[in-house]
């Protein structure tokens, strides 16, 4: 669509929204930042939830920072209608939540006071990132958009103090004032997250502010997104696709001296941020070191204390090779069978339907069901499959003991909608793999419950 036509359509849509503002909903959630911290990725993930309503026109409305003078009717015209919200509530049985994502809300000195007054009870989500990488990414983003004439990152950081001198005081004293430098050229100041979170919590309340680590959101998106849904009081419904959006390259390099200087500068702010995250930020954690082996490896070392004189409870003997004490019946560690390759290991979890002792995949392995949490491609381990197996989950979250209970569907307490689901609770004739392994048959428990088409043979895919 050409730019001029797109602008005309946008103005017409906003005019229509302003005229119908009385029949539209107000947001109950604001994603307030930070800039270049993954707000677009979280926005796309939230928009996939059936009970979450995104803005009609675009991601960020920017009403409480740069467009507050347009009035509440202009702002309300950006959101869906109340009739649409009622249809979603009837379909899902949940109260829908409208939201928008404007990262500049966190940094504008008057934005928190404005939306705390105009949106009582609103919840706020803030994403934080390594402040050094955030500043570098912010500069690359502004250069790519044509908003930054200084292409060198180090020169832009040096010019930041002169650009922002006295700007924040002017914004506080004059509500109608706008500063281009404050919105686009504050690179290092944006990473001092604790300075912006504390006044935000004073306005809306600490219990209505959720701070997420972007590093954890990108490495473990499902766990972070489940935390977001718990914060909103929504269940996990449907499938979600998590991806990174608006990622850009770095046209200007960063010197090691500048990186070290910025890292030391953000140290006190990161310590204060740990209280908001509940743990050390991901960029401040030390890398995990490999645990050294604990078995006897060298001659003359002992992995256990020698038996006490006159003790009758110890019947072990000393190894001839290393001199280490070994328990009765154990073999020297050098003679143990080597572990197989990672691709051929079987996961030790309840999703493994077979009970074969061989390392190869048993015939009962599920390879076709989308809902199965352990597939030949992923080969989940016991740790990654803990949520799906759920041995210690509360009673109301317990799933049937079969491999086809979906990890995401179980959290929403709804049965998996896959047409190939083999669980007995979906229909009487569809049986799970465990029943096949135990009874050797796909038939129902009794002839009175048998219905539907026959199940495919065990040689075919599930």
Helices and strands as residue ranges (DSSP letters): H 3-19, G 21-23, E 29-33, H 39-47, E 52-53, G 68-70, H 72-76, H 82-92, E 97-101, G 103-106, H 111-118, E 123-128, H 131-145, H 153-158, H 160-163, H 167-173, H 180-184, G 189-191, H 193-204, G 206-208, E 209-213, H 214-219, H 221-232, H 256-265, H 267-277, G 282-284, E 317-318, E 325-326, G 333-335, G 342-344, H 386-389, G 395-397, H 407-411, H 433-439, G 447-449
